[in-house]
Amino acid sequence: MTPDVTRRIERAASAADAADRARAVLEASERIDHADPLAVQVAFGRLQGAIDNLLDALDS
């Protein structure tokens, strides 16, 4: 396997892991008390972080 192919496989795996984590954060955000502003703010921050990680994985 060439280094380029190996790098593409690693990048795809990293993006898939980041997507799985973002999906898990989104699922968790659906179970919070949406009447609690702090809980919503924390969930939103976690979701933003997960999306940032996903975008970073796609850019690498």
N, C-alpha and C positions, 0 to 999 in steps of 0.2 A: 504494500500500500504506500502511495506517495505521501510526503508530508502534507501536501495540500488537501488530499482526501482525508487524511487523519484529522487535520485542523477543522475541516468542515463537519466531520462527524462529532468532534468534541463541541463545536459551536452549537450544533443541533441538539445535542444532549443537554448542554447548559441551558439553552432556550426552553427546552421541554421541561426541565426541572423548575425553572423560573415560572413557567406557565402553570405548572402544578401548584406551586406555592401561591401564586396569585389567585388561582381558583379556590384554594383552601381558605385564603383570607376573605375572599368574597363570600364563600359559604358561611364562614363564621360571622361576617357582618350582618347576615340575614337573621341571625339568632339573637342579636343584641336588643336591649330595651330602647326602641327608637324614640321614646318619650324622654330619655335621659340625654341631655345635650353633651355631657362629657363622654358618655359611651359612644355616641355618634361621632364625636370629634376624634376619639382614639381609633375607632374603626376606620374612619376616613384616612387618618394618617397611616395606618397599617396598609390600607389598600394603595395609597399613593406610593409607599415604599416598595410594595410588591410590584407595582407597575413600573416603577423606576428600575428595579432589578431586572425585570423582563426586557425593558428597552435596552438596558446595558448589555444583557446577554445577546440580544439581537445585533447590537452594534459591534460587538467584539469580533 
